[in-house]
Amino acid sequence: MAPSTRPATNRRRLFLGLAVAGCGGLALAAAWQEGTKPYIYKGFKPDPSLELSWQVAIVLRKTPDAIRCGGAVIASRWVLTAAHCFDGIDASDVRVIANTRNLNDPARTVRRVNELETYYHQGLEYSASSRRFDAALLKLDQPIAAKPLELASAAEASLDAVGAKAQVFGWGITESGVFSTDLLAANVTIHPGATCQASGPGIPPLADTLMICAGGNVEDACSGDSGGPLVAELGGRQFVIGIVSRGVDCAKHQGAGIYTRVRALSTWISTMRAKHADPGEIEQR
């Protein structure tokens, strides 16, 4: 299923523009927009013992060595990511790379996408101009052997409250301008929405019930890899609390970036999973 068609003037341009490098490697040419920087700034390699099997990379069929966005496994056949990654893209053109922290790993898992849904629920839909509801769901052709991230709900409201701590993950360009084939992480703190709005021209007012403003002082995520998860822990459980939507200048305003708030998506996610359930299907978590 293809995402809904929108006028060219509303097309989403905060993509990670990429080119294939030699020797099977990856090279990235960032598409800058209004001072945005699509990379993990001063990121670090996560501890090998940390559970990250839910992290995926999203590529296109014709350019399988060029990462487009990140995403998170939320059930064995479902990936949560950002809507702006799929302007004009059909589900049949999308591939999901999983079960690896290094994109050059020959043992990585690759899955096709059967369904692609950008946010549309009860008359509300993703807005390219404001980035409200910047969320998409991918249903895969086969399950991924991963421990899914749990979706933050009202019971976990403290995880995305101002002052809370979280981590963001991605494979984007580093602060040195070099694309990382290794998965990187950054520690961030949740800020008031006004922090992101003040970060530069072209950033609209944030709808705080729908968006999260987060950033760090040294290790920052300007936007990470678009679509990647903002993750927090509670009681030894990992929750996805946000989706990377857009970034602002890492060198200013505490390196704040804007994320779609996952708690605002729960009804839509449940509706889409029910809509695309196979006959007799029981989701394996």
C-alpha positions in Angstrom: 0.0 0.0 0.0 1.4 3.4 -1.0 1.3 6.4 1.4 -1.2 9.2 0.5 -0.1 11.5 -2.3 0.5 15.1 -1.3 1.2 18.2 -3.4 4.9 18.8 -4.4 5.0 21.9 -2.3 4.4 19.9 0.8 7.0 17.2 0.1 9.2 16.3 3.0 12.8 17.1 2.4 14.5 16.4 5.7 15.8 13.1 4.3 19.3 11.7 4.6 20.6 12.0 1.0 23.0 9.2 0.3 25.4 7.8 -2.3 26.8 4.4 -2.6 30.6 4.2 -1.9 33.0 1.7 -3.2 33.9 -1.6 -1.7 30.4 -2.2 -0.4 30.6 0.7 2.0 28.2 3.6 2.5 28.6 7.3 1.9 26.2 10.1 2.9 25.6 13.5 1.3 23.4 15.3 3.8 20.4 17.3 2.5 20.6 20.4 4.7 17.4 22.4 5.4 16.9 25.5 7.5 20.0 24.8 9.5 19.0 21.2 10.3 21.8 18.6 10.8 20.8 15.0 10.3 23.4 13.3 12.5 24.2 12.0 15.9 26.6 14.7 17.3 29.4 13.4 19.5 27.7 10.0 19.7 29.2 6.9 21.2 29.0 3.2 20.5 26.5 1.6 22.8 27.6 -1.0 25.3 27.7 -4.4 23.6 25.5 -5.9 26.4 22.7 -3.3 25.8 19.6 -4.8 24.2 19.3 -3.1 20.8 17.9 -5.9 18.6 14.9 -3.6 18.0 17.0 -1.0 16.1 16.6 -1.1 12.3 17.8 0.8 9.2 15.5 1.6 6.3 16.8 1.6 2.7 15.2 1.5 -0.7 15.2 -1.5 -3.1 17.2 0.2 -5.8 19.8 1.6 -3.4 20.2 -1.1 -0.7 23.6 0.2 0.5 22.3 3.7 1.2 20.5 4.2 4.5 17.4 6.4 4.3 16.1 6.4 7.9 16.1 4.5 11.1 13.2 2.8 12.9 12.3 0.6 15.8 10.7 -2.9 16.0 7.6 -2.7 18.1 6.3 -6.2 17.2 7.8 -9.1 15.3 6.5 -7.8 11.9 6.0 -4.1 12.7 8.4 -1.1 12.6 7.7 2.4 13.9 9.4 5.2 12.1 8.8 8.7 10.7 6.3 9.7 8.0 8.6 12.2 6.3 10.9 9.3 5.2 8.4 8.1 2.7 7.2 10.9 0.5 6.2 9.4 -2.9 7.6 6.0 -1.8 5.7 2.8 -2.3 5.9 -0.1 0.2 7.3 -2.4 -2.4 10.4 -0.1 -2.8 11.3 -0.3 1.0 13.6 -2.7 2.7 14.4 -3.0 6.4 17.8 -4.0 7.7 17.8 -5.6 11.1 19.9 -7.7 13.6 23.1 -5.8 13.2 24.9 -2.8 14.7 27.2 -2.5 11.7 25.6 -1.9 8.3 28.4 -3.8 6.5 27.7 -7.0 8.4 27.0 -9.8 5.9 24.9 -11.6 8.4 22.4 -8.7 8.7 18.7 -9.5 8.2 16.8 -7.9 5.3 13.0 -7.8 5.1 10.5 -6.5 2.5 7.6 -4.3 3.5 4.0 -5.4 2.8 2.2 -2.3 4.2 3.2 1.3 4.7 0.9 3.6 6.6 1.6 7.3 7.4 -0.4 8.8 10.2 -4.1 9.4 9.5 -6.6 9.0 12.3 -10.0 10.5 13.0 -9.5 13.2 10.4 -6.0 14.1 11.6 -2.9 13.4 9.5 0.8 14.1 9.2 1.6 17.7 8.4 4.7 18.4 6.4 4.8 22.0 7.5 4.4 21.6 11.2 5.6 18.0 11.5 2.6 17.1 13.6 2.0 13.3 13.6 5.3 12.6 11.9 4.9 8.8 12.2 4.7 5.8 10.0 4.2 2.1 10.4 5.8 -0.6 8.3 4.4 -4.2 8.2 7.1 -6.6 7.2 6.7 -9.7 5.0 8.3 -11.9 7.6 9.0 -11.6 11.3 12.3 -10.2 12.7 14.0 -12.1 15.5 14.2 -9.1 17.9 13.0 -8.1 21.3 10.5 -5.3 20.5 10.6 -2.0 22.2 7.6 -1.3 24.4 5.4 1.6 23.5 5.2 4.4 26.1 1.6 4.9 27.4 0.0 7.2 29.9 1.4 5.0 32.6 4.9 5.9 31.5 4.2 9.7 31.2 7.2 10.4 33.5 9.6 9.1 30.8 8.9 12.0 28.4 8.4 14.7 31.1 10.7 17.8 31.1 13.9 16.9 32.8 13.7 13.2 32.1 16.7 11.4 30.5 16.7 9.3 27.3 18.9 8.0 24.5 18.6 8.3 20.7 20.2 5.9 18.2 21.3 6.1 14.6 23.8 5.6 11.8 24.0 9.2 10.5 26.9 11.6 9.8 29.0 12.3 12.9 30.2 15.7 14.0 33.3 15.2 11.8 31.2 14.9 8.7 31.9 11.2 8.2 29.1 8.7 7.9 29.0 6.0 10.5 28.5 2.3 9.6 28.4 1.5 13.3 25.3 2.3 15.3 25.8 5.3 17.6 23.9 6.6 20.6 23.6 9.9 22.3 22.3 10.9 25.8 19.6 13.6 25.8 17.4 15.4 28.3 13.8 16.3 27.7 13.4 20.2 27.4 10.4 22.5 27.2 9.0 22.9 23.7 10.1 26.6 23.7 13.7 25.5 23.7 13.3 23.9 20.3 11.2 26.7 18.9 13.9 29.2 19.8 16.6 27.2 18.1 16.4 28.8 14.7 14.3 30.1 11.8 11.7 27.8 10.3 10.9 25.9 13.5 7.1 26.2 14.1 5.6 26.3 17.6 5.6 22.8 19.1 2.4 21.1 20.0 3.6 19.8 23.3 1.1 17.0 23.5 2.3 15.7 20.1 6.0 16.5 20.1 9.0 16.2 22.4 12.0 18.6 22.5 15.2 16.9 23.7 18.9 17.4 23.5 22.2 17.2 25.3 25.2 19.4 26.2 28.0 17.3 24.9 26.5 14.2 23.2 23.6 15.5 21.1 21.2 14.3 18.6 20.3 17.0 16.1 17.9 14.7 14.4 19.8 11.5 14.5 18.8 9.3 11.7 15.2 10.4 10.9 12.7 7.9 12.1 15.0 6.5 14.7 13.7 5.9 18.3 14.1 8.0 21.4 14.4 5.4 24.1 14.0 5.5 27.9 14.1 2.8 30.6 11.8 2.2 33.5 12.1 -0.8 35.9 14.5 -2.6 33.5 12.1 -2.2 30.6 12.9 -0.3 27.4 10.2 2.1 26.0 10.2 4.1 22.8 9.0 7.5 23.8 9.7 9.5 20.6 10.5 9.3 16.9 13.2 11.5 15.4 11.4 14.1 13.4 13.6 17.1 12.8 16.8 18.6 14.2 18.2 22.0 14.9 21.8 23.4 15.3 23.7 21.1 17.6 26.0 23.9 18.6 23.2 26.0 20.0 20.2 25.8 22.4 21.5 22.6 24.1 21.5 20.7 20.8 17.8 20.3 20.9 15.9 18.1 18.4 12.2 17.5 17.8 10.6 14.1 18.2 7.1 12.8 17.7 5.6 11.8 21.0 4.7 8.1 21.0 2.1 8.4 23.7 0.0 10.4 21.2 0.0 7.5 18.7 -1.3 4.6 20.7 -4.8 4.4 19.3 -3.6 4.9 15.7 -0.9 2.1 16.1 -3.5 -0.3 17.5 -6.0 0.6 14.7 -3.4 0.0 12.0 -2.2 -3.3 13.4 -5.8 -4.5 13.5 -6.5 -3.2 10.0 -3.6 -5.1 8.5 -3.7 -8.3 10.6 -3.6 -11.5 8.6 -6.5 -13.9 9.0 -6.0 -15.8 12.3 -2.8 -13.8 12.9 -1.5 -13.5 16.5 1.3 -11.0 16.8 4.4 -12.5 18.3 6.2 -10.1 20.6 
